[in-house]
């Protein structure tokens, strides 16, 4: 008989399958402090929480029988993941439970925006019968731009088609083949900004997506655009949006999220007549709250019964003998994946990992998880991708993960090679190893041999091998107060294609990268942050 403790308020409907299971005994004890929970947790096999209970290292140390901690929701910041992983305790969440709820809230906001419903309501109950001030627009035959085609964005696109809308879709992992299956048109952010009538964002907030819609995008935006954000505050530059509305570029906006929550009382969104706001209600439905509990209950049951499971947010236990061989490579594996993802400029449909040398005779799945996490986290954000769900997320986006192993390693004791393949058959290759006395090194980028420490801020430059190129790059960076810490140049033949990788002391502004591409003979300049 498995014993499950529910320490936060969760409805009986949400945990019904646990309560009905013949091999499970469920007990509810809410409002417990750390010491109180630690005193009793030793008799339980599983713990279910929401956001109130803080599952600390002390509690996990006391949980001698604890196999799994389930979070009925998405965020797990109240659970010590590192402590759980050390003790082989699996932590799971419920990332899918609020998908439909957030999708429907997006549509509610879009409809309210199109028909001025909040403003008309306020005026009507104020005693003013005004049928002339609220001329709206139909959704039918309009173009909707969806930024982010994950779970929620895909559901929004599906419903928008039912409304007769044309869909332009952007996602860094969306391939042409997958777009055709979903009956949407693959587009760039620029395509959406210039051509859409409505735009909704469903991306995580990462350094790449912060202010992805800002002044440069508003300057070329189709006049009359209507914008909805039920994802994360900060994806759209709030102040730039207000200016765009006041200038007549944007017809209106509907936001469920803010860069800082709750917003200050003088936030311009709160008093603007063309902006609709709600207090982060995307997941706030009875069904969503029950669904997350149902989802996590099902996974807890699978884990207790030693059945296949998903949605783990930490690493399941690995044999000590395997861990001792793989652990030194976890950090460089994740960095190689991240470096490759930041270097690729097309949607990825295959992650190919090749292990050569001493790692050719060991189960490398735990290490592969780190590499896949590095690839996906660049676009999806560290808070959304981890070493367990990364494989599931790759599969859900039709990204194949292929692993090969070989005993020969081109002169290195161990060599990890990550190759990203795109829908256009383009490949981005990064190889690395651990060198005694030197630590982590990148030893190959595409076809060029290099010797680079994967750390900090780096600039990857593609150029023609000719005299003066290094000096031109150094001069331009110096003029922009960018200090070079180290430089590596790779080439195959004199006067042919070459790369330059610079390690610099700080993040590089986008306009500096643009300036670099204007230098004669320089093809591209990409910032890599590790």
C-alpha positions as CSV (number, residue, x, y, z in Angstrom):
1,X,0.0,0.0,0.0
2,X,1.4,3.4,-1.1
3,X,0.8,6.4,1.2
4,X,0.3,9.8,-0.4
5,X,0.2,13.0,1.5
6,X,-1.7,16.1,0.2
7,X,-0.3,19.1,2.0
8,X,-2.1,21.9,0.1
9,X,-5.8,22.5,-0.7
10,X,-6.5,20.3,-3.8
11,X,-10.1,19.3,-4.7
12,X,-11.2,15.7,-4.3
13,X,-12.1,15.6,-8.0
14,X,-8.5,16.4,-8.9
15,X,-7.1,13.5,-6.9
16,X,-10.0,11.1,-7.4
17,X,-7.9,8.5,-9.3
18,X,-5.5,8.3,-6.4
19,X,-8.3,8.0,-3.9
20,X,-9.9,5.3,-6.0
21,X,-6.7,3.3,-6.4
22,X,-6.7,0.0,-4.4
23,X,-3.0,0.3,-3.7
24,X,-3.0,3.9,-2.6
25,X,-3.9,5.5,0.7
26,X,-4.4,9.3,0.5
27,X,-4.2,11.6,3.5
28,X,-4.9,15.4,3.6
29,X,-3.0,17.5,6.1
30,X,-2.8,21.1,5.1
31,X,-1.2,24.2,6.6
32,X,1.8,22.4,8.0
33,X,5.1,24.2,8.7
34,X,8.5,22.9,7.8
35,X,9.1,21.2,11.1
36,X,5.6,19.7,11.2
37,X,5.9,18.3,7.7
38,X,9.4,16.9,8.3
39,X,8.2,15.1,11.4
40,X,5.6,13.0,9.5
41,X,6.9,12.8,5.9
42,X,8.9,9.7,6.7
43,X,5.9,7.5,6.4
44,X,4.8,8.6,2.9
45,X,5.8,7.5,-0.5
46,X,4.5,10.6,-2.3
47,X,3.8,14.3,-1.6
48,X,1.3,16.4,-3.5
49,X,1.5,20.2,-3.2
50,X,0.4,23.4,-4.8
51,X,2.4,26.6,-4.2
52,X,1.9,27.1,-0.4
53,X,4.0,24.2,0.8
54,X,7.8,24.7,0.6
55,X,9.4,21.3,0.0
56,X,12.9,22.0,1.5
57,X,16.0,19.9,1.8
58,X,15.1,19.2,5.4
59,X,11.8,17.7,4.5
60,X,13.3,15.6,1.8
61,X,16.0,14.3,4.2
62,X,13.2,13.2,6.5
63,X,11.3,11.6,3.7
64,X,13.1,8.2,3.8
65,X,10.4,6.5,1.7
66,X,9.6,9.5,-0.5
67,X,9.7,8.6,-4.2
68,X,7.9,11.5,-5.8
69,X,6.8,15.1,-5.2
70,X,4.0,16.3,-7.4
71,X,3.2,19.9,-8.0
72,X,-0.4,20.6,-9.1
73,X,0.6,23.4,-11.4
74,X,3.5,24.5,-13.5
75,X,6.0,26.4,-11.4
76,X,8.3,24.4,-9.0
77,X,10.1,27.3,-7.4
78,X,8.8,26.1,-4.0
79,X,10.5,22.7,-4.3
80,X,14.3,22.2,-3.8
81,X,15.0,20.4,-7.1
82,X,18.7,19.9,-6.3
83,X,18.0,18.2,-3.0
84,X,15.4,16.0,-4.6
85,X,17.7,14.9,-7.4
86,X,20.5,14.0,-4.9
87,X,18.1,11.7,-3.1
88,X,16.6,10.2,-6.2
89,X,13.2,11.8,-5.6
90,X,11.3,12.6,-8.8
91,X,9.6,16.0,-9.0
92,X,6.8,16.3,-11.5
93,X,4.5,19.1,-12.5
94,X,1.5,19.6,-14.8
95,X,2.5,21.8,-17.8
96,X,-0.5,20.9,-19.9
97,X,-3.3,21.5,-17.5
98,X,-3.8,25.2,-18.3
99,X,-3.3,24.9,-22.1
100,X,-7.0,25.2,-23.1
101,X,-7.8,27.7,-20.3
102,X,-5.1,30.1,-21.5
103,X,-6.0,29.6,-25.1
104,X,-9.6,30.4,-24.4
105,X,-8.6,33.5,-22.4
106,X,-6.6,34.6,-25.3
107,X,-9.6,34.4,-27.5
108,X,-11.8,36.2,-25.0
109,X,-9.3,39.0,-25.0
110,X,-9.1,39.1,-28.8
111,X,-12.9,39.3,-29.0
112,X,-13.1,41.9,-26.4
113,X,-10.4,43.9,-28.2
114,X,-12.1,43.5,-31.6
115,X,-15.5,44.7,-30.3
116,X,-14.5,47.1,-27.5
117,X,-16.6,45.0,-25.0
118,X,-15.1,46.3,-21.7
119,X,-15.3,50.0,-22.8
120,X,-18.9,49.6,-24.0
121,X,-19.9,47.8,-20.8
122,X,-18.4,50.5,-18.6
123,X,-20.2,53.2,-20.5
124,X,-23.5,51.4,-20.6
125,X,-23.7,50.7,-16.8
126,X,-22.7,54.3,-16.4
127,X,-26.0,55.3,-17.9
128,X,-24.8,56.2,-21.4
129,X,-26.4,54.5,-24.3
130,X,-23.7,54.9,-27.0
131,X,-23.9,52.8,-30.1
132,X,-21.7,55.0,-32.3
133,X,-18.4,55.0,-30.4
134,X,-17.6,51.3,-30.4
135,X,-17.4,50.3,-34.1
136,X,-15.6,47.0,-34.1
137,X,-14.1,44.6,-36.6
138,X,-14.7,41.0,-37.5
139,X,-12.2,38.2,-37.0
140,X,-13.3,36.5,-40.2
141,X,-10.9,36.9,-43.1
142,X,-8.4,38.7,-40.9
143,X,-4.8,37.5,-40.6
144,X,-3.6,36.4,-37.2
145,X,0.1,36.2,-36.4
146,X,1.0,33.7,-33.7
147,X,4.4,34.1,-32.1
148,X,5.1,30.8,-30.5
149,X,3.6,27.5,-31.7
150,X,3.9,25.4,-28.5
151,X,0.9,23.9,-26.8
152,X,-1.0,27.1,-26.3
153,X,-0.1,28.8,-29.5
154,X,-1.1,25.7,-31.5
155,X,-4.5,25.6,-29.8
156,X,-5.1,29.3,-30.5
157,X,-4.2,28.8,-34.2
158,X,-6.6,25.8,-34.4
159,X,-9.5,27.9,-33.0
160,X,-8.6,30.9,-35.1
161,X,-9.0,28.8,-38.2
162,X,-12.6,28.0,-37.1
163,X,-13.2,31.7,-37.0
164,X,-12.2,32.0,-40.6
165,X,-8.8,33.7,-39.9
166,X,-5.6,33.2,-41.9
167,X,-2.7,32.1,-39.7
168,X,0.9,33.3,-39.9
169,X,3.0,31.3,-37.4
170,X,6.4,31.9,-36.0
171,X,8.4,29.5,-33.8
172,X,12.1,28.8,-33.8
173,X,11.3,25.0,-34.0
174,X,8.5,25.2,-36.5
175,X,9.4,23.4,-39.7
176,X,7.7,23.8,-43.0
177,X,6.4,20.2,-42.8
178,X,4.9,20.7,-39.4
179,X,3.3,24.1,-40.4
180,X,1.6,22.4,-43.4
181,X,0.2,19.7,-41.1
182,X,-1.2,22.4,-38.8
183,X,-2.5,24.3,-41.9
184,X,-0.7,27.5,-41.0
185,X,1.8,29.5,-43.0
186,X,5.3,29.5,-41.6
187,X,6.5,33.1,-41.2
188,X,9.1,35.3,-39.7
189,X,8.5,37.8,-36.9
190,X,9.0,40.5,-39.6
191,X,6.4,38.9,-41.9
192,X,3.9,38.9,-39.0
193,X,4.6,42.4,-38.0
194,X,4.2,43.7,-41.5
195,X,1.1,41.7,-42.6
196,X,-1.0,40.6,-39.7
197,X,-4.2,42.3,-38.5
198,X,-4.0,40.6,-35.1
199,X,-1.0,39.3,-33.2
200,X,-0.8,37.1,-30.2
201,X,2.3,36.0,-28.3
202,X,2.8,32.6,-26.8
203,X,6.6,32.3,-26.2
204,X,8.5,32.0,-22.9
205,X,10.4,35.1,-21.7
206,X,14.0,34.6,-22.6
207,X,16.9,37.0,-23.4
208,X,15.9,36.5,-27.1
209,X,12.2,37.1,-26.6
210,X,12.4,40.1,-24.2
211,X,11.1,43.1,-26.1
212,X,11.0,41.0,-29.3
213,X,8.2,43.5,-30.3
214,X,9.6,47.0,-29.7
215,X,10.2,50.2,-31.5
216,X,11.9,48.7,-34.6
217,X,8.9,46.4,-35.1
218,X,6.3,49.1,-34.5
219,X,8.0,51.3,-37.1
220,X,7.3,48.8,-39.8
221,X,4.1,47.3,-38.4
222,X,0.9,47.2,-40.4
223,X,-1.3,50.1,-39.4
224,X,-4.3,49.0,-37.4
225,X,-2.7,46.0,-35.7
226,X,-4.3,44.6,-32.6
227,X,-2.1,42.9,-30.1
228,X,-2.8,40.3,-27.4
229,X,-0.4,39.0,-24.7
230,X,-1.5,36.3,-22.4
231,X,2.0,34.7,-22.1
232,X,4.6,36.7,-20.2
233,X,5.1,40.3,-19.5
234,X,8.2,41.7,-21.2
235,X,7.8,40.0,-24.5
236,X,6.3,43.2,-25.8
237,X,7.9,46.6,-24.9
238,X,5.1,48.2,-22.9
239,X,6.2,51.8,-23.3
240,X,6.9,51.4,-27.0
241,X,3.4,49.9,-27.4
242,X,1.7,52.8,-25.7
243,X,3.6,55.2,-28.1
244,X,2.6,53.0,-31.1
245,X,-1.1,53.2,-30.1
246,X,-1.0,56.9,-29.5
247,X,0.7,57.4,-32.9
248,X,-2.2,55.4,-34.6
249,X,0.0,52.4,-35.6
250,X,-1.7,49.9,-33.2
251,X,-5.4,50.0,-32.9
252,X,-5.5,48.5,-29.5
253,X,-4.0,45.9,-27.1
254,X,-5.3,43.3,-24.6
255,X,-2.8,42.2,-21.9
256,X,-3.2,39.6,-19.1
257,X,0.4,40.0,-18.1
258,X,2.8,42.8,-17.1
259,X,6.6,43.2,-17.0
260,X,6.2,43.8,-13.2
261,X,3.2,42.3,-11.4
262,X,1.2,43.7,-9.9
263,X,1.7,46.9,-12.0
264,X,2.2,50.3,-10.4
265,X,-0.9,52.4,-10.0
266,X,0.4,54.9,-12.6
267,X,1.1,52.2,-15.2
268,X,0.0,53.7,-18.6
269,X,-2.0,50.5,-19.5
270,X,-4.4,51.0,-16.6
271,X,-5.7,54.3,-17.9
272,X,-5.4,54.0,-21.6
273,X,-8.8,53.8,-23.4
274,X,-7.5,51.4,-26.1
275,X,-5.9,48.9,-23.8
276,X,-7.7,46.1,-22.0
277,X,-6.1,44.5,-19.0
278,X,-6.8,41.5,-16.7
279,X,-4.8,40.4,-13.6
280,X,-3.0,37.3,-15.0
281,X,-6.1,35.2,-15.3
282,X,-4.9,32.9,-18.0
283,X,-5.0,29.7,-15.9
284,X,-7.8,30.8,-13.6
285,X,-10.7,28.4,-14.3
286,X,-12.2,25.7,-12.3
287,X,-11.3,23.2,-15.0
288,X,-7.7,24.2,-15.1
289,X,-7.2,24.0,-11.4
290,X,-8.8,20.5,-11.5
291,X,-6.9,19.5,-14.6
292,X,-3.5,20.2,-13.2
293,X,-4.4,18.1,-10.1
294,X,-5.7,15.3,-12.3
295,X,-2.6,15.3,-14.5
296,X,-0.1,15.2,-11.6
297,X,-2.1,12.6,-9.8
298,X,-1.9,10.3,-12.8
299,X,1.8,10.8,-13.1
300,X,2.3,10.1,-9.3
301,X,0.4,6.9,-9.8
302,X,2.6,5.8,-12.7
303,X,5.8,6.5,-10.7
304,X,4.6,4.6,-7.6
305,X,3.7,1.6,-9.8
306,X,7.1,1.8,-11.6
307,X,5.3,2.6,-14.9
308,X,6.5,5.0,-17.7
309,X,5.9,8.6,-16.8
310,X,6.4,12.1,-18.2
311,X,6.6,15.8,-17.0
312,X,9.5,15.2,-14.5
313,X,11.4,18.4,-13.8
314,X,14.5,16.8,-12.4
315,X,16.7,13.9,-13.2
316,X,15.6,10.4,-12.3
317,X,18.2,8.2,-10.4
318,X,21.2,7.0,-12.4
319,X,23.5,4.2,-11.4
320,X,26.5,5.6,-9.5
321,X,29.0,3.9,-11.8
322,X,27.4,5.5,-14.8
323,X,27.0,8.9,-13.1
324,X,30.7,9.0,-12.2
325,X,31.7,8.7,-15.8
326,X,29.1,11.0,-17.3
327,X,28.9,13.8,-14.7
328,X,32.1,15.6,-15.7
329,X,30.6,16.0,-19.2
330,X,27.2,17.4,-18.2
331,X,28.2,21.1,-18.2
332,X,30.1,21.0,-21.6
333,X,27.3,18.9,-23.1
334,X,24.7,21.5,-22.3
335,X,27.0,24.3,-23.5
336,X,27.6,22.5,-26.8
337,X,23.9,22.2,-27.3
338,X,23.4,25.9,-26.5
339,X,26.2,27.0,-28.7
340,X,24.9,25.0,-31.6
341,X,21.3,26.4,-31.1
342,X,22.6,30.0,-31.0
343,X,24.6,29.4,-34.1
344,X,21.9,27.8,-36.2
345,X,19.7,30.2,-38.2
346,X,16.9,27.8,-39.3
347,X,14.3,25.7,-37.6
348,X,15.9,22.5,-36.3
349,X,14.3,19.1,-37.1
350,X,17.1,16.8,-35.9
351,X,19.7,16.8,-33.1
352,X,22.5,14.4,-33.8
353,X,24.8,13.6,-31.0
354,X,28.0,11.6,-31.6
355,X,30.0,10.2,-28.7
356,X,33.5,9.0,-29.5
357,X,36.3,7.6,-27.2
358,X,35.8,6.3,-23.7
359,X,32.1,7.3,-23.6
360,X,31.3,4.9,-26.5
361,X,30.6,1.9,-24.1
362,X,28.3,3.6,-21.6
363,X,24.6,4.5,-21.5
364,X,24.9,8.1,-22.5
365,X,21.1,9.0,-22.2
366,X,21.6,11.2,-19.1
367,X,24.3,13.2,-20.9
368,X,22.1,13.4,-24.1
369,X,19.4,15.0,-21.9
370,X,21.8,17.8,-21.0
371,X,22.7,18.4,-24.6
372,X,19.0,18.5,-25.7
373,X,18.2,20.8,-22.8
374,X,21.0,23.1,-24.1
375,X,19.5,23.2,-27.6
376,X,15.9,23.8,-26.6
377,X,16.5,26.2,-23.7
378,X,17.9,28.9,-26.0
379,X,14.5,29.4,-27.4
380,X,12.2,28.0,-24.8
381,X,13.9,29.3,-21.7
382,X,15.7,27.5,-18.8
383,X,12.5,27.7,-16.7
384,X,10.6,25.7,-19.3
385,X,13.2,23.0,-20.3
386,X,15.0,20.6,-18.0
387,X,17.0,17.4,-18.3
388,X,13.9,15.2,-18.2
389,X,11.2,17.0,-20.2
390,X,13.6,18.1,-22.9
391,X,13.3,14.8,-24.7
392,X,9.5,15.0,-24.5
393,X,9.5,18.6,-25.7
394,X,11.7,17.7,-28.7
395,X,9.4,14.9,-29.7
396,X,6.3,17.1,-29.4
397,X,8.0,19.5,-31.9
398,X,8.9,16.7,-34.3
399,X,12.6,17.1,-33.6
400,X,14.4,13.7,-33.9
401,X,17.2,13.0,-31.4
402,X,19.8,10.7,-32.9
403,X,22.7,9.3,-30.9
404,X,25.7,7.4,-32.3
405,X,28.8,6.0,-30.5
406,X,32.2,5.2,-31.8
407,X,35.5,4.1,-30.2
408,X,37.7,6.3,-32.3
409,X,37.8,10.0,-31.3
410,X,40.2,11.9,-33.7
411,X,43.0,12.0,-31.1
412,X,40.9,12.9,-28.1
413,X,40.2,10.7,-25.1
414,X,36.5,11.7,-25.5
415,X,34.8,13.8,-28.1
416,X,31.2,15.0,-28.1
417,X,29.9,16.3,-31.4
418,X,26.5,18.0,-31.7
419,X,25.0,18.5,-35.1
420,X,21.8,20.4,-35.7
421,X,20.0,19.6,-39.0
422,X,17.4,21.9,-40.4
423,X,14.5,21.5,-42.7
424,X,16.7,22.9,-45.6
425,X,19.3,20.2,-44.9
426,X,21.7,22.8,-43.4
427,X,23.9,21.6,-40.6
428,X,25.5,23.3,-37.6
429,X,28.2,21.3,-35.9
430,X,30.0,22.0,-32.6
431,X,32.4,19.5,-31.1
432,X,34.0,19.6,-27.6
433,X,36.0,17.7,-25.1
434,X,37.6,17.9,-21.7
435,X,41.4,18.4,-21.7
436,X,43.5,17.5,-18.7
437,X,44.7,20.8,-17.2
438,X,42.6,22.9,-19.5
439,X,39.0,21.8,-18.8
440,X,36.2,22.3,-21.2
441,X,37.2,23.1,-24.8
442,X,35.3,23.6,-28.1
443,X,37.6,22.0,-30.7
444,X,35.5,22.3,-33.9
445,X,32.9,24.6,-35.2
446,X,31.4,23.3,-38.5
447,X,34.4,22.3,-40.6
448,X,36.9,24.6,-38.8
449,X,39.2,23.4,-36.1
450,X,39.4,25.7,-33.1
451,X,40.5,25.7,-29.4
452,X,38.0,27.8,-27.4
453,X,36.8,27.7,-23.8
454,X,33.0,27.7,-23.9
455,X,32.2,30.5,-21.4
456,X,30.9,34.0,-21.1
457,X,30.1,36.3,-24.0
458,X,31.5,35.3,-27.4
459,X,31.1,36.6,-31.0
460,X,31.2,34.0,-33.8
461,X,32.2,35.6,-37.1
462,X,32.2,34.1,-40.6
463,X,34.5,35.9,-43.0
464,X,36.9,35.6,-45.9
465,X,40.5,34.9,-45.0
466,X,42.4,38.0,-46.0
467,X,44.9,40.4,-44.5
468,X,43.6,43.1,-42.2
469,X,40.3,41.3,-41.2
470,X,41.4,40.8,-37.6
471,X,42.5,44.4,-37.3
472,X,39.2,45.7,-38.7
473,X,37.2,43.7,-36.3
474,X,39.3,44.7,-33.3
475,X,39.2,48.3,-34.2
476,X,35.4,48.4,-34.6
477,X,34.9,46.6,-31.3
478,X,37.3,49.0,-29.6
479,X,35.4,52.0,-30.9
480,X,32.3,50.5,-29.3
481,X,34.0,49.9,-25.9
482,X,34.0,46.1,-26.4
483,X,37.1,44.5,-24.8
484,X,38.4,41.3,-26.4
485,X,39.6,38.7,-23.8
486,X,40.7,36.1,-26.4
487,X,40.5,35.3,-30.1
488,X,40.6,32.2,-32.2
489,X,40.7,31.9,-36.0
490,X,39.9,28.8,-37.9
491,X,40.4,28.2,-41.6
492,X,40.8,25.3,-44.0
493,X,42.7,26.9,-46.9
494,X,44.6,30.3,-47.3
495,X,42.3,32.9,-48.7
496,X,39.1,30.8,-48.3
497,X,36.3,30.7,-45.9
498,X,37.2,31.3,-42.2
499,X,35.7,31.8,-38.8
500,X,36.7,34.0,-35.9
501,X,35.5,33.5,-32.4
502,X,36.1,36.2,-29.9
503,X,35.5,36.1,-26.1
504,X,34.5,39.5,-24.9
505,X,34.0,41.0,-21.4
506,X,30.4,41.9,-21.7
507,X,27.2,41.5,-23.8
508,X,27.4,43.1,-27.2
509,X,24.7,45.4,-28.4
510,X,22.8,44.3,-31.6
511,X,23.8,47.5,-33.4
512,X,27.5,46.6,-32.9
513,X,26.9,43.2,-34.5
514,X,25.2,44.9,-37.4
515,X,28.2,47.2,-37.8
516,X,30.5,44.2,-38.0
517,X,28.5,42.8,-40.9
518,X,29.2,45.9,-42.9
519,X,33.0,45.3,-42.9
520,X,34.2,44.2,-46.3
521,X,34.7,40.4,-46.4
522,X,32.7,39.7,-43.2
523,X,29.6,37.5,-43.8
524,X,27.9,37.2,-40.4
525,X,28.4,38.0,-36.7
526,X,26.5,36.2,-34.0
527,X,26.7,36.7,-30.3
528,X,26.9,33.5,-28.2
529,X,26.3,33.6,-24.5
530,X,27.2,30.6,-22.3
